[in-house]
């Protein structure tokens, strides 16, 4: 008489009966019988339901959030430099702005492809990053014009 793995009298490798805990004896198999059978017909390529919709259509990506953080730091650094609130490394502010622009643009690309849903956050990161860079460039232009006016003697 053939035995099955669910049978508590299945012989073990030593030849004796395999002892299973009492609560395991009446348990159903790990997979239902319907999952063990092969399907009658396999769908054609490209007709699976998941192939028609993006895999992560309702997700948000973290690039937009990081872009907003970098853009906010760049804009805050430029504003602090304009107000004169201590030493602000302006080249670092430009680096933050460039990083914010790159990540926000990547996030917008993901939104256009349907892989993310946070378009507003990506646009906010892009705007803040651009404001930070423009603020630093304007400050450099202002300082260079001021120094040129003081050295040249024309005000």
C-alpha positions in Angstrom: 0.0 0.0 0.0 1.6 3.3 -1.0 1.8 6.0 1.6 1.6 9.8 1.2 3.5 12.5 3.0 0.3 13.4 4.9 0.0 9.9 6.3 1.5 9.6 9.8 2.7 6.1 9.0 5.1 7.2 6.2 8.4 5.5 6.8 11.4 7.7 7.6 14.9 7.3 6.2 15.7 4.9 9.0 12.9 2.6 8.0 10.6 3.3 11.0 7.4 5.2 11.0 7.6 9.0 10.9 6.1 10.6 14.0 4.2 13.8 13.3 2.6 16.0 15.9 -1.1 15.3 16.4 -2.2 18.7 15.2 -0.5 18.1 11.8 -2.3 14.8 11.0 -5.5 16.3 9.7 -4.1 19.4 8.0 -4.8 20.0 4.3 -1.9 19.9 1.8 0.2 23.1 1.4 -1.2 23.9 -2.0 -4.8 23.4 -3.0 -5.5 20.7 -5.7 -6.6 23.3 -8.2 -3.1 25.0 -8.0 -1.4 21.7 -8.8 -3.1 21.2 -12.1 -1.8 22.7 -15.3 -4.2 25.2 -17.0 -6.1 23.9 -20.0 -4.8 26.7 -22.2 -2.0 29.2 -21.8 -2.9 32.8 -22.7 -1.1 34.3 -25.6 1.9 36.6 -25.0 0.9 40.0 -23.8 -2.6 39.1 -22.8 -2.0 38.7 -19.0 -4.0 41.4 -17.0 -0.8 42.7 -15.4 0.8 43.4 -18.8 -1.8 46.1 -19.7 -1.3 48.3 -16.6 2.0 49.5 -15.0 3.1 47.5 -12.1 3.2 50.3 -9.6 0.6 52.7 -10.9 -0.5 53.9 -7.5 2.9 54.3 -5.9 4.9 57.4 -5.1 8.6 57.6 -5.7 11.1 58.9 -3.2 13.0 60.9 -5.8 10.4 63.7 -5.7 10.7 63.9 -1.9 14.5 64.0 -1.9 14.3 66.6 -4.7 12.0 68.8 -2.6 14.4 68.5 0.4 17.4 69.4 -1.7 15.6 72.2 -3.5 14.3 73.5 -0.1 17.8 73.5 1.3 19.1 75.3 -1.8 16.4 78.0 -1.6 16.9 78.4 2.1 20.7 78.7 1.6 20.2 81.4 -1.1 17.7 83.3 1.1 20.1 83.1 4.1 23.0 84.4 1.9 20.9 87.3 0.6 19.8 88.3 4.1 23.3 87.9 5.5 22.6 85.3 8.1 26.2 84.1 8.5 28.5 82.3 6.1 26.7 80.1 3.6 28.8 78.0 1.2 27.3 79.2 -2.0 28.9 76.5 -4.2 27.3 73.9 -1.9 23.9 75.6 -2.4 24.4 75.4 -6.2 25.3 71.7 -5.8 22.1 71.1 -3.7 20.1 72.9 -6.4 21.6 70.8 -9.2 20.9 67.6 -7.3 17.3 68.8 -6.6 16.8 69.5 -10.3 18.1 66.1 -11.4 16.0 64.1 -8.9 12.9 66.2 -9.5 13.3 65.7 -13.3 13.7 62.0 -12.8 10.6 62.0 -10.6 8.6 63.8 -13.3 9.7 61.2 -15.9 8.4 58.5 -13.6 5.1 60.4 -13.2 4.8 60.7 -17.0 5.4 56.9 -17.4 2.7 56.1 -14.9 5.1 54.7 -12.3 4.4 57.4 -9.7 1.6 59.6 -8.6 3.3 62.6 -6.8 3.6 65.1 -9.7 3.0 68.1 -7.4 5.9 67.1 -5.2 8.2 66.7 -8.2 7.2 70.1 -9.6 7.7 71.7 -6.2 11.2 70.2 -5.9 12.1 71.5 -9.4 10.8 75.1 -8.6 12.7 75.3 -5.3 15.9 74.0 -6.8 15.7 76.5 -9.7 15.0 79.3 -7.2 18.0 78.3 -5.1 20.4 78.4 -8.1 19.0 81.6 -9.5 19.2 83.2 -6.1 22.9 82.3 -5.7 23.8 83.4 -9.3 22.0 86.7 -8.7 23.9 87.2 -5.4 27.2 86.5 -7.2 26.3 89.0 -9.9 25.3 91.6 -7.3 28.5 91.2 -5.4 30.7 91.4 -8.6 28.8 94.5 -9.7 29.3 96.1 -6.2 33.0 95.3 -6.1 33.4 96.6 -9.6 31.7 99.8 -8.7 33.8 100.3 -5.6 37.1 99.5 -7.4 36.2 101.5 -10.5 35.0 104.5 -8.5 31.7 104.7 -10.2 28.6 104.2 -8.2 
